[in-house]
Amino acid sequence: MSSSDDAVLARRARIARWVAIGKRIGYAALLVAIIAFVIGAIASFPPWTVALATAGLVVTCIALPPAVVFGYGVRAAEREDRERRQDLRP
């Protein structure tokens, strides 16, 4: 394994960490939005529930899509590396 491979693996690991953080934030914000909506539906939608549900959805829309896309990219790169290693074995 060369030093350039190490740099690529380190960068991939760093991106994977950011992906995990982005997914946690995105899914947590979605959960907050859902809970706020349910509470709002039960309580005739007080303004704070509408604001909280909207904010949760906005955060979800900002955080989750890039995390999911980059997550697919990291997994595809890891899968390609595994396939290449298998092709190189005798």
Biopython code that builds the backbone (N, CA, C, O; Angstrom):
import numpy as np
from Bio.PDB.StructureBuilder import StructureBuilder

atoms = [
    (1, "MET", "N", (0.845, -1.167, 0.000)),
    (1, "MET", "CA", (0.000, 0.000, 0.000)),
    (1, "MET", "C", (0.893, 1.234, 0.000)),
    (1, "MET", "O", (1.821, 1.324, 0.804)),
    (2, "SER", "N", (0.631, 2.163, -0.872)),
    (2, "SER", "CA", (1.467, 3.352, -0.978)),
    (2, "SER", "C", (0.922, 4.472, -0.097)),
    (2, "SER", "O", (-0.174, 4.375, 0.456)),
    (3, "SER", "N", (1.712, 5.533, 0.017)),
    (3, "SER", "CA", (1.285, 6.655, 0.851)),
    (3, "SER", "C", (0.082, 7.367, 0.255)),
    (3, "SER", "O", (-0.721, 7.946, 0.987)),
    (4, "SER", "N", (-0.053, 7.332, -1.071)),
    (4, "SER", "CA", (-1.234, 7.955, -1.679)),
    (4, "SER", "C", (-2.492, 7.171, -1.335)),
    (4, "SER", "O", (-3.563, 7.755, -1.169)),
    (5, "ASP", "N", (-2.366, 5.833, -1.226)),
    (5, "ASP", "CA", (-3.505, 5.025, -0.788)),
    (5, "ASP", "C", (-3.891, 5.374, 0.640)),
    (5, "ASP", "O", (-5.075, 5.449, 0.969)),
    (6, "ASP", "N", (-2.884, 5.587, 1.494)),
    (6, "ASP", "CA", (-3.151, 5.963, 2.883)),
    (6, "ASP", "C", (-3.886, 7.294, 2.949)),
    (6, "ASP", "O", (-4.807, 7.455, 3.750)),
    (7, "ALA", "N", (-3.488, 8.247, 2.114)),
    (7, "ALA", "CA", (-4.146, 9.552, 2.102)),
    (7, "ALA", "C", (-5.591, 9.422, 1.638)),
    (7, "ALA", "O", (-6.487, 10.075, 2.173)),
    (8, "VAL", "N", (-5.807, 8.582, 0.650)),
    (8, "VAL", "CA", (-7.169, 8.366, 0.154)),
    (8, "VAL", "C", (-8.021, 7.705, 1.223)),
    (8, "VAL", "O", (-9.163, 8.110, 1.442)),
    (9, "LEU", "N", (-7.485, 6.700, 1.887)),
    (9, "LEU", "CA", (-8.235, 6.017, 2.941)),
    (9, "LEU", "C", (-8.523, 6.956, 4.111)),
    (9, "LEU", "O", (-9.606, 6.905, 4.694)),
    (10, "ALA", "N", (-7.567, 7.809, 4.455)),
    (10, "ALA", "CA", (-7.772, 8.763, 5.541)),
    (10, "ALA", "C", (-8.858, 9.771, 5.168)),
    (10, "ALA", "O", (-9.708, 10.111, 5.992)),
    (11, "ARG", "N", (-8.824, 10.239, 3.942)),
    (11, "ARG", "CA", (-9.846, 11.195, 3.497)),
    (11, "ARG", "C", (-11.218, 10.525, 3.454)),
    (11, "ARG", "O", (-12.221, 11.129, 3.837)),
    (12, "ARG", "N", (-11.259, 9.304, 2.997)),
    (12, "ARG", "CA", (-12.521, 8.562, 2.948)),
    (12, "ARG", "C", (-13.082, 8.363, 4.358)),
    (12, "ARG", "O", (-14.289, 8.482, 4.569)),
    (13, "ALA", "N", (-12.214, 8.062, 5.314)),
    (13, "ALA", "CA", (-12.653, 7.888, 6.702)),
    (13, "ALA", "C", (-13.185, 9.207, 7.266)),
    (13, "ALA", "O", (-14.180, 9.227, 7.990)),
    (14, "ARG", "N", (-12.514, 10.300, 6.926)),
    (14, "ARG", "CA", (-12.967, 11.615, 7.387)),
    (14, "ARG", "C", (-14.345, 11.937, 6.807)),
    (14, "ARG", "O", (-15.213, 12.445, 7.516)),
    (15, "ILE", "N", (-14.544, 11.648, 5.535)),
    (15, "ILE", "CA", (-15.847, 11.882, 4.902)),
    (15, "ILE", "C", (-16.904, 10.982, 5.533)),
    (15, "ILE", "O", (-18.037, 11.415, 5.741)),
    (16, "ALA", "N", (-16.551, 9.746, 5.837)),
    (16, "ALA", "CA", (-17.503, 8.828, 6.466)),
    (16, "ALA", "C", (-17.930, 9.342, 7.839)),
    (16, "ALA", "O", (-19.091, 9.191, 8.220)),
    (17, "ARG", "N", (-17.014, 9.940, 8.578)),
    (17, "ARG", "CA", (-17.381, 10.521, 9.880)),
    (17, "ARG", "C", (-18.365, 11.669, 9.707)),
    (17, "ARG", "O", (-19.346, 11.763, 10.445)),
    (18, "TRP", "N", (-18.107, 12.551, 8.729)),
    (18, "TRP", "CA", (-19.025, 13.656, 8.465)),
    (18, "TRP", "C", (-20.375, 13.147, 7.981)),
    (18, "TRP", "O", (-21.411, 13.723, 8.312)),
    (19, "VAL", "N", (-20.368, 12.083, 7.208)),
    (19, "VAL", "CA", (-21.622, 11.474, 6.741)),
    (19, "VAL", "C", (-22.434, 10.987, 7.936)),
    (19, "VAL", "O", (-23.640, 11.221, 8.003)),
    (20, "ALA", "N", (-21.787, 10.320, 8.868)),
    (20, "ALA", "CA", (-22.492, 9.817, 10.055)),
    (20, "ALA", "C", (-23.082, 10.968, 10.866)),
    (20, "ALA", "O", (-24.213, 10.877, 11.344)),
    (21, "ILE", "N", (-22.328, 12.035, 11.020)),
    (21, "ILE", "CA", (-22.826, 13.201, 11.760)),
    (21, "ILE", "C", (-24.009, 13.828, 11.020)),
    (21, "ILE", "O", (-25.022, 14.165, 11.633)),
    (22, "GLY", "N", (-23.878, 13.982, 9.717)),
    (22, "GLY", "CA", (-24.960, 14.560, 8.919)),
    (22, "GLY", "C", (-26.232, 13.733, 8.977)),
    (22, "GLY", "O", (-27.333, 14.278, 9.057)),
    (23, "LYS", "N", (-26.077, 12.414, 8.936)),
    (23, "LYS", "CA", (-27.255, 11.547, 9.026)),
    (23, "LYS", "C", (-27.909, 11.652, 10.394)),
    (23, "LYS", "O", (-29.135, 11.713, 10.494)),
    (24, "ARG", "N", (-27.100, 11.673, 11.450)),
    (24, "ARG", "CA", (-27.670, 11.811, 12.803)),
    (24, "ARG", "C", (-28.448, 13.115, 12.932)),
    (24, "ARG", "O", (-29.563, 13.130, 13.454)),
    (25, "ILE", "N", (-27.861, 14.207, 12.456)),
    (25, "ILE", "CA", (-28.524, 15.512, 12.537)),
    (25, "ILE", "C", (-29.799, 15.507, 11.700)),
    (25, "ILE", "O", (-30.848, 15.961, 12.159)),
    (26, "GLY", "N", (-29.711, 14.998, 10.480)),
    (26, "GLY", "CA", (-30.868, 14.995, 9.595)),
    (26, "GLY", "C", (-32.020, 14.160, 10.111)),
    (26, "GLY", "O", (-33.169, 14.603, 10.098)),
    (27, "TYR", "N", (-31.719, 12.954, 10.565)),
    (27, "TYR", "CA", (-32.783, 12.089, 11.072)),
    (27, "TYR", "C", (-33.329, 12.593, 12.403)),
    (27, "TYR", "O", (-34.522, 12.448, 12.669)),
    (28, "ALA", "N", (-32.485, 13.181, 13.241)),
    (28, "ALA", "CA", (-32.970, 13.756, 14.503)),
    (28, "ALA", "C", (-33.894, 14.941, 14.229)),
    (28, "ALA", "O", (-34.924, 15.093, 14.886)),
    (29, "ALA", "N", (-33.529, 15.772, 13.268)),
    (29, "ALA", "CA", (-34.383, 16.905, 12.915)),
    (29, "ALA", "C", (-35.713, 16.427, 12.335)),
    (29, "ALA", "O", (-36.755, 17.030, 12.593)),
    (30, "LEU", "N", (-35.682, 15.356, 11.562)),
    (30, "LEU", "CA", (-36.923, 14.802, 11.028)),
    (30, "LEU", "C", (-37.804, 14.278, 12.154)),
    (30, "LEU", "O", (-39.020, 14.468, 12.133)),
    (31, "LEU", "N", (-37.201, 13.626, 13.130)),
    (31, "LEU", "CA", (-37.954, 13.134, 14.280)),
    (31, "LEU", "C", (-38.581, 14.303, 15.055)),
    (31, "LEU", "O", (-39.739, 14.226, 15.466)),
    (32, "VAL", "N", (-37.828, 15.365, 15.249)),
    (32, "VAL", "CA", (-38.363, 16.552, 15.923)),
    (32, "VAL", "C", (-39.538, 17.116, 15.140)),
    (32, "VAL", "O", (-40.555, 17.484, 15.727)),
    (33, "ALA", "N", (-39.407, 17.186, 13.822)),
    (33, "ALA", "CA", (-40.495, 17.714, 12.992)),
    (33, "ALA", "C", (-41.743, 16.843, 13.098)),
    (33, "ALA", "O", (-42.855, 17.364, 13.181)),
    (34, "ILE", "N", (-41.572, 15.543, 13.096)),
    (34, "ILE", "CA", (-42.713, 14.634, 13.192)),
    (34, "ILE", "C", (-43.394, 14.772, 14.550)),
    (34, "ILE", "O", (-44.620, 14.850, 14.628)),
    (35, "ILE", "N", (-42.599, 14.803, 15.619)),
    (35, "ILE", "CA", (-43.173, 14.941, 16.958)),
    (35, "ILE", "C", (-43.893, 16.276, 17.097)),
    (35, "ILE", "O", (-44.988, 16.330, 17.658)),
    (36, "ALA", "N", (-43.298, 17.349, 16.597)),
    (36, "ALA", "CA", (-43.943, 18.668, 16.661)),
    (36, "ALA", "C", (-45.245, 18.669, 15.871)),
    (36, "ALA", "O", (-46.232, 19.266, 16.301)),
    (37, "PHE", "N", (-45.255, 18.009, 14.729)),
    (37, "PHE", "CA", (-46.482, 17.940, 13.938)),
    (37, "PHE", "C", (-47.573, 17.177, 14.677)),
    (37, "PHE", "O", (-48.725, 17.611, 14.701)),
    (38, "VAL", "N", (-47.221, 16.050, 15.276)),
    (38, "VAL", "CA", (-48.218, 15.259, 16.013)),
    (38, "VAL", "C", (-48.765, 16.061, 17.189)),
    (38, "VAL", "O", (-49.975, 16.090, 17.415)),
    (39, "ILE", "N", (-47.870, 16.715, 17.942)),
    (39, "ILE", "CA", (-48.326, 17.550, 19.050)),
    (39, "ILE", "C", (-49.216, 18.675, 18.529)),
    (39, "ILE", "O", (-50.247, 18.988, 19.126)),
    (40, "GLY", "N", (-48.816, 19.277, 17.420)),
    (40, "GLY", "CA", (-49.625, 20.344, 16.824)),
    (40, "GLY", "C", (-50.987, 19.858, 16.374)),
    (40, "GLY", "O", (-51.983, 20.563, 16.538)),
    (41, "ALA", "N", (-51.044, 18.662, 15.806)),
    (41, "ALA", "CA", (-52.328, 18.119, 15.356)),
    (41, "ALA", "C", (-53.250, 17.861, 16.538)),
    (41, "ALA", "O", (-54.462, 18.058, 16.440)),
    (42, "ILE", "N", (-52.685, 17.426, 17.640)),
    (42, "ILE", "CA", (-53.494, 17.164, 18.831)),
    (42, "ILE", "C", (-53.958, 18.475, 19.472)),
    (42, "ILE", "O", (-55.083, 18.560, 19.965)),
    (43, "ALA", "N", (-53.098, 19.493, 19.468)),
    (43, "ALA", "CA", (-53.369, 20.753, 20.173)),
    (43, "ALA", "C", (-53.844, 21.872, 19.250)),
    (43, "ALA", "O", (-53.702, 23.043, 19.600)),
    (44, "SER", "N", (-54.395, 21.557, 18.101)),
    (44, "SER", "CA", (-54.910, 22.558, 17.142)),
    (44, "SER", "C", (-53.832, 23.507, 16.620)),
    (44, "SER", "O", (-54.089, 24.692, 16.408)),
    (45, "PHE", "N", (-52.679, 23.003, 16.423)),
    (45, "PHE", "CA", (-51.545, 23.706, 15.807)),
    (45, "PHE", "C", (-51.232, 25.071, 16.414)),
    (45, "PHE", "O", (-51.429, 26.104, 15.773)),
    (46, "PRO", "N", (-50.740, 25.069, 17.658)),
    (46, "PRO", "CA", (-50.219, 26.338, 18.194)),
    (46, "PRO", "C", (-49.021, 26.783, 17.343)),
    (46, "PRO", "O", (-48.335, 25.946, 16.757)),
    (47, "PRO", "N", (-48.772, 28.077, 17.274)),
    (47, "PRO", "CA", (-47.694, 28.573, 16.395)),
    (47, "PRO", "C", (-46.327, 27.943, 16.649)),
    (47, "PRO", "O", (-45.573, 27.738, 15.698)),
    (48, "TRP", "N", (-45.983, 27.632, 17.892)),
    (48, "TRP", "CA", (-44.665, 27.074, 18.164)),
    (48, "TRP", "C", (-44.499, 25.689, 17.537)),
    (48, "TRP", "O", (-43.395, 25.325, 17.135)),
    (49, "THR", "N", (-45.592, 24.906, 17.450)),
    (49, "THR", "CA", (-45.470, 23.587, 16.832)),
    (49, "THR", "C", (-45.253, 23.707, 15.328)),
    (49, "THR", "O", (-44.501, 22.935, 14.733)),
    (50, "VAL", "N", (-45.917, 24.675, 14.729)),
    (50, "VAL", "CA", (-45.737, 24.903, 13.291)),
    (50, "VAL", "C", (-44.309, 25.349, 13.008)),
    (50, "VAL", "O", (-43.674, 24.869, 12.069)),
    (51, "ALA", "N", (-43.810, 26.269, 13.824)),
    (51, "ALA", "CA", (-42.438, 26.760, 13.639)),
    (51, "ALA", "C", (-41.424, 25.643, 13.855)),
    (51, "ALA", "O", (-40.461, 25.524, 13.097)),
    (52, "LEU", "N", (-41.633, 24.823, 14.882)),
    (52, "LEU", "CA", (-40.694, 23.735, 15.174)),
    (52, "LEU", "C", (-40.722, 22.664, 14.081)),
    (52, "LEU", "O", (-39.676, 22.160, 13.671)),
    (53, "ALA", "N", (-41.913, 22.324, 13.616)),
    (53, "ALA", "CA", (-42.015, 21.330, 12.542)),
    (53, "ALA", "C", (-41.361, 21.848, 11.266)),
    (53, "ALA", "O", (-40.665, 21.106, 10.573)),
    (54, "THR", "N", (-41.586, 23.121, 10.959)),
    (54, "THR", "CA", (-40.985, 23.709, 9.757)),
    (54, "THR", "C", (-39.465, 23.766, 9.877)),
    (54, "THR", "O", (-38.751, 23.432, 8.931)),
    (55, "ALA", "N", (-38.976, 24.187, 11.029)),
    (55, "ALA", "CA", (-37.527, 24.246, 11.233)),
    (55, "ALA", "C", (-36.907, 22.854, 11.143)),
    (55, "ALA", "O", (-35.834, 22.684, 10.564)),
    (56, "GLY", "N", (-37.576, 21.871, 11.710)),
    (56, "GLY", "CA", (-37.071, 20.498, 11.627)),
    (56, "GLY", "C", (-36.982, 20.005, 10.194)),
    (56, "GLY", "O", (-36.012, 19.353, 9.809)),
    (57, "LEU", "N", (-38.006, 20.323, 9.403)),
    (57, "LEU", "CA", (-37.979, 19.906, 7.998)),
    (57, "LEU", "C", (-36.898, 20.643, 7.209)),
    (57, "LEU", "O", (-36.260, 20.056, 6.335)),
    (58, "VAL", "N", (-36.692, 21.907, 7.506)),
    (58, "VAL", "CA", (-35.653, 22.673, 6.808)),
    (58, "VAL", "C", (-34.272, 22.098, 7.123)),
    (58, "VAL", "O", (-33.457, 21.905, 6.222)),
    (59, "VAL", "N", (-34.014, 21.827, 8.399)),
    (59, "VAL", "CA", (-32.727, 21.243, 8.785)),
    (59, "VAL", "C", (-32.550, 19.873, 8.134)),
    (59, "VAL", "O", (-31.461, 19.535, 7.669)),
    (60, "THR", "N", (-33.621, 19.091, 8.104)),
    (60, "THR", "CA", (-33.557, 17.777, 7.457)),
    (60, "THR", "C", (-33.204, 17.914, 5.983)),
    (60, "THR", "O", (-32.356, 17.183, 5.472)),
    (61, "CYS", "N", (-33.851, 18.847, 5.304)),
    (61, "CYS", "CA", (-33.602, 19.025, 3.868)),
    (61, "CYS", "C", (-32.197, 19.538, 3.570)),
    (61, "CYS", "O", (-31.672, 19.318, 2.479)),
    (62, "ILE", "N", (-31.594, 20.213, 4.528)),
    (62, "ILE", "CA", (-30.238, 20.715, 4.334)),
    (62, "ILE", "C", (-29.198, 19.644, 4.684)),
    (62, "ILE", "O", (-28.210, 19.490, 3.967)),
    (63, "ALA", "N", (-29.406, 18.918, 5.759)),
    (63, "ALA", "CA", (-28.382, 17.997, 6.277)),
    (63, "ALA", "C", (-28.434, 16.614, 5.648)),
    (63, "ALA", "O", (-27.389, 16.023, 5.374)),
    (64, "LEU", "N", (-29.621, 16.091, 5.416)),
    (64, "LEU", "CA", (-29.731, 14.679, 5.054)),
    (64, "LEU", "C", (-29.338, 14.343, 3.612)),
    (64, "LEU", "O", (-28.591, 13.383, 3.421)),
    (65, "PRO", "N", (-29.793, 15.070, 2.587)),
    (65, "PRO", "CA", (-29.431, 14.655, 1.222)),
    (65, "PRO", "C", (-27.932, 14.577, 0.937)),
    (65, "PRO", "O", (-27.484, 13.589, 0.354)),
    (66, "PRO", "N", (-27.136, 15.583, 1.325)),
    (66, "PRO", "CA", (-25.697, 15.435, 1.064)),
    (66, "PRO", "C", (-25.087, 14.259, 1.817)),
    (66, "PRO", "O", (-24.213, 13.568, 1.293)),
    (67, "ALA", "N", (-25.544, 14.032, 3.036)),
    (67, "ALA", "CA", (-25.001, 12.916, 3.824)),
    (67, "ALA", "C", (-25.322, 11.582, 3.163)),
    (67, "ALA", "O", (-24.476, 10.689, 3.120)),
    (68, "VAL", "N", (-26.523, 11.446, 2.655)),
    (68, "VAL", "CA", (-26.906, 10.192, 2.002)),
    (68, "VAL", "C", (-26.093, 9.988, 0.719)),
    (68, "VAL", "O", (-25.596, 8.890, 0.468)),
    (69, "VAL", "N", (-25.960, 11.020, -0.074)),
    (69, "VAL", "CA", (-25.223, 10.908, -1.343)),
    (69, "VAL", "C", (-23.754, 10.588, -1.092)),
    (69, "VAL", "O", (-23.195, 9.695, -1.729)),
    (70, "PHE", "N", (-23.123, 11.317, -0.161)),
    (70, "PHE", "CA", (-21.722, 11.037, 0.145)),
    (70, "PHE", "C", (-21.558, 9.662, 0.780)),
    (70, "PHE", "O", (-20.541, 9.000, 0.573)),
    (71, "GLY", "N", (-22.549, 9.229, 1.551)),
    (71, "GLY", "CA", (-22.506, 7.891, 2.126)),
    (71, "GLY", "C", (-22.500, 6.815, 1.056)),
    (71, "GLY", "O", (-21.747, 5.845, 1.141)),
    (72, "TYR", "N", (-23.347, 6.994, 0.045)),
    (72, "TYR", "CA", (-23.336, 6.051, -1.076)),
    (72, "TYR", "C", (-21.979, 6.062, -1.779)),
    (72, "TYR", "O", (-21.479, 5.013, -2.185)),
    (73, "GLY", "N", (-21.393, 7.234, -1.921)),
    (73, "GLY", "CA", (-20.086, 7.336, -2.564)),
    (73, "GLY", "C", (-19.000, 6.609, -1.799)),
    (73, "GLY", "O", (-18.184, 5.902, -2.390)),
    (74, "VAL", "N", (-18.985, 6.779, -0.479)),
    (74, "VAL", "CA", (-17.986, 6.102, 0.350)),
    (74, "VAL", "C", (-18.165, 4.591, 0.263)),
    (74, "VAL", "O", (-17.189, 3.856, 0.114)),
    (75, "ARG", "N", (-19.408, 4.125, 0.355)),
    (75, "ARG", "CA", (-19.652, 2.676, 0.269)),
    (75, "ARG", "C", (-19.267, 2.130, -1.103)),
    (75, "ARG", "O", (-18.714, 1.035, -1.196)),
    (76, "ALA", "N", (-19.549, 2.871, -2.160)),
    (76, "ALA", "CA", (-19.178, 2.406, -3.501)),
    (76, "ALA", "C", (-17.665, 2.328, -3.648)),
    (76, "ALA", "O", (-17.151, 1.384, -4.247)),
    (77, "ALA", "N", (-16.949, 3.306, -3.113)),
    (77, "ALA", "CA", (-15.489, 3.287, -3.189)),
    (77, "ALA", "C", (-14.918, 2.112, -2.397)),
    (77, "ALA", "O", (-13.978, 1.457, -2.845)),
    (78, "GLU", "N", (-15.486, 1.846, -1.217)),
    (78, "GLU", "CA", (-15.013, 0.704, -0.433)),
    (78, "GLU", "C", (-15.297, -0.613, -1.143)),
    (78, "GLU", "O", (-14.468, -1.523, -1.130)),
    (79, "ARG", "N", (-16.462, -0.711, -1.759)),
    (79, "ARG", "CA", (-16.808, -1.927, -2.502)),
    (79, "ARG", "C", (-15.863, -2.120, -3.684)),
    (79, "ARG", "O", (-15.429, -3.239, -3.958)),
    (80, "GLU", "N", (-15.545, -1.037, -4.380)),
    (80, "GLU", "CA", (-14.618, -1.131, -5.510)),
    (80, "GLU", "C", (-13.223, -1.550, -5.054)),
    (80, "GLU", "O", (-12.559, -2.340, -5.725)),
    (81, "ASP", "N", (-12.783, -1.023, -3.920)),
    (81, "ASP", "CA", (-11.480, -1.432, -3.375)),
    (81, "ASP", "C", (-11.465, -2.921, -3.050)),
    (81, "ASP", "O", (-10.493, -3.614, -3.353)),
    (82, "ARG", "N", (-12.536, -3.416, -2.435)),
    (82, "ARG", "CA", (-12.609, -4.854, -2.111)),
    (82, "ARG", "C", (-12.569, -5.694, -3.382)),
    (82, "ARG", "O", (-11.878, -6.712, -3.428)),
    (83, "GLU", "N", (-13.298, -5.281, -4.409)),
    (83, "GLU", "CA", (-13.309, -6.036, -5.668)),
    (83, "GLU", "C", (-11.940, -6.040, -6.316)),
    (83, "GLU", "O", (-11.514, -7.060, -6.858)),
    (84, "ARG", "N", (-11.242, -4.909, -6.269)),
    (84, "ARG", "CA", (-9.900, -4.846, -6.858)),
    (84, "ARG", "C", (-8.928, -5.750, -6.109)),
    (84, "ARG", "O", (-8.088, -6.409, -6.722)),
    (85, "ARG", "N", (-9.043, -5.780, -4.782)),
    (85, "ARG", "CA", (-8.158, -6.662, -3.989)),
    (85, "ARG", "C", (-8.429, -8.125, -4.330)),
    (85, "ARG", "O", (-7.497, -8.925, -4.408)),
    (86, "GLN", "N", (-9.685, -8.478, -4.533)),
    (86, "GLN", "CA", (-10.005, -9.852, -4.878)),
    (86, "GLN", "C", (-9.490, -10.213, -6.258)),
    (86, "GLN", "O", (-9.056, -11.343, -6.483)),
    (87, "ASP", "N", (-9.532, -9.266, -7.183)),
    (87, "ASP", "CA", (-9.026, -9.508, -8.548)),
    (87, "ASP", "C", (-7.511, -9.684, -8.553)),
    (87, "ASP", "O", (-6.969, -10.388, -9.405)),
    (88, "LEU", "N", (-6.831, -9.050, -7.608)),
    (88, "LEU", "CA", (-5.364, -9.127, -7.580)),
    (88, "LEU", "C", (-4.855, -10.402, -6.923)),
    (88, "LEU", "O", (-3.710, -10.802, -7.136)),
    (89, "ARG", "N", (-5.707, -11.040, -6.125)),
    (89, "ARG", "CA", (-5.276, -12.282, -5.457)),
    (89, "ARG", "C", (-5.199, -13.413, -6.449)),
    (89, "ARG", "O", (-6.008, -13.498, -7.373)),
    (90, "PRO", "N", (-4.205, -14.302, -6.256)),
    (90, "PRO", "CA", (-4.060, -15.427, -7.197)),
    (90, "PRO", "C", (-5.097, -16.512, -6.975)),
    (90, "PRO", "O", (-5.102, -17.517, -7.686)),
]
sb = StructureBuilder()
sb.init_structure("model")
sb.init_model(0)
sb.init_chain("A")
sb.init_seg("    ")
for serial, (resi, resn, name, xyz) in enumerate(atoms, 1):
    if name == "N":
        sb.init_residue(resn, " ", resi, " ")
    sb.init_atom(name, np.array(xyz, "f"), 0.0, 1.0, " ", f" {name:<3s}", serial, name[0])
structure = sb.get_structure()
